[in-house]
Amino acid sequence: MVMVILLVCFGLGIVFELAAYTPVLWRFRKIFAFGAALLTAMAGGVLVGMRPNKFTLVIALLGLYRVFNNARILQDRMHEVFLKHATLHTALVLLGLQWLVAMGCLAWE
């Protein structure tokens, strides 16, 4: 049951993070970035606490970088066009890496 809740938290974090980049929701990016950072940090911490192994540590570390990427959106110190481009690129790379590690974990077990 707890693992299902963690998957939902990770999933909602991803949805919030990617929803912030849609043209309609870009003006609410700080709300979505905060929600994504909160859900990602919470799910990563609980995941490592429940199943501490090398895969969950890497997933949590990549999640921490996603939190830092969302903090860049919250600070809003860059030019808006560059902010959108740089953080979207970083988010997609980190999400892809998390997915690869998760698939590696499933293949390993």
WOGIDA-V220896 format. One record per pair of residues at least 24 apart in sequence whose C-alpha atoms are under 10 Angstrom apart, sorted by sequence separation. I is the first residue (numbers start at 1). J is the second residue. D is the distance in whole Angstrom. If there is no record, write none. Layout:
i,j,d
I,J,D
I,J,D
This chain:
i,j,d
12,36,7
13,37,7
39,63,10
40,64,8
41,65,10
66,90,8
67,91,10
11,36,9
13,38,8
14,39,9
41,66,9
65,90,9
66,91,6
69,94,9
10,36,9
13,39,5
14,40,8
37,63,9
40,66,8
41,67,7
65,91,9
66,92,10
9,36,9
12,39,7
13,40,6
37,64,9
40,67,7
66,93,10
11,39,9
12,40,9
13,41,9
37,65,10
39,67,9
66,94,7
9,38,9
10,39,7
11,40,9
13,42,10
37,66,7
38,67,8
65,94,8
66,95,8
9,39,6
10,40,6
13,43,9
36,66,9
37,67,5
64,94,10
8,39,9
9,40,7
10,41,9
36,67,8
37,68,8
62,93,10
63,94,8
9,41,10
10,42,9
11,43,10
37,69,9
38,70,10
62,94,6
63,95,8
66,98,10
6,39,9
9,42,8
10,43,6
33,66,10
34,67,9
37,70,6
62,95,8
6,40,9
9,43,6
10,44,8
33,67,8
36,70,7
37,71,8
63,97,10
8,43,9
9,44,9
35,70,9
59,94,10
62,97,8
63,98,8
6,42,9
7,43,8
33,69,9
34,70,7
59,95,10
62,98,6
6,43,5
33,70,5
34,71,8
37,74,10
61,98,9
5,43,9
6,44,8
32,70,9
33,71,7
59,97,8
60,98,9
6,45,10
33,72,9
34,73,9
58,97,9
59,98,6
62,101,10
3,43,9
6,46,8
7,47,10
30,70,8
33,73,7
34,74,7
58,98,8
59,99,9
6,47,7
29,70,9
30,71,9
32,73,10
33,74,7
59,100,10
30,72,10
31,73,10
32,74,10
56,98,10
59,101,7
3,46,9
30,73,6
31,74,8
55,98,10
58,101,7
59,102,7
2,46,9
3,47,8
29,73,7
30,74,5
58,102,9
2,47,9
29,74,8
30,75,9
56,101,9
30,76,9
55,101,7
56,102,8
59,105,10
3,50,9
29,76,10
54,101,10
55,102,7
2,50,9
55,103,10
17,66,9
55,104,8
56,105,8
13,63,10
17,67,10
55,105,6
54,105,9
55,106,10
14,66,10
17,69,10
53,105,10
10,63,9
13,66,10
17,70,8
20,73,10
55,108,10
29,84,10
26,84,9
21,84,7
20,84,9
21,85,9
21,87,9
21,88,7
20,88,9
17,87,10
18,88,8
17,88,9
18,91,8
17,91,8
18,92,9
17,92,10
14,91,9
14,92,10
14,95,8
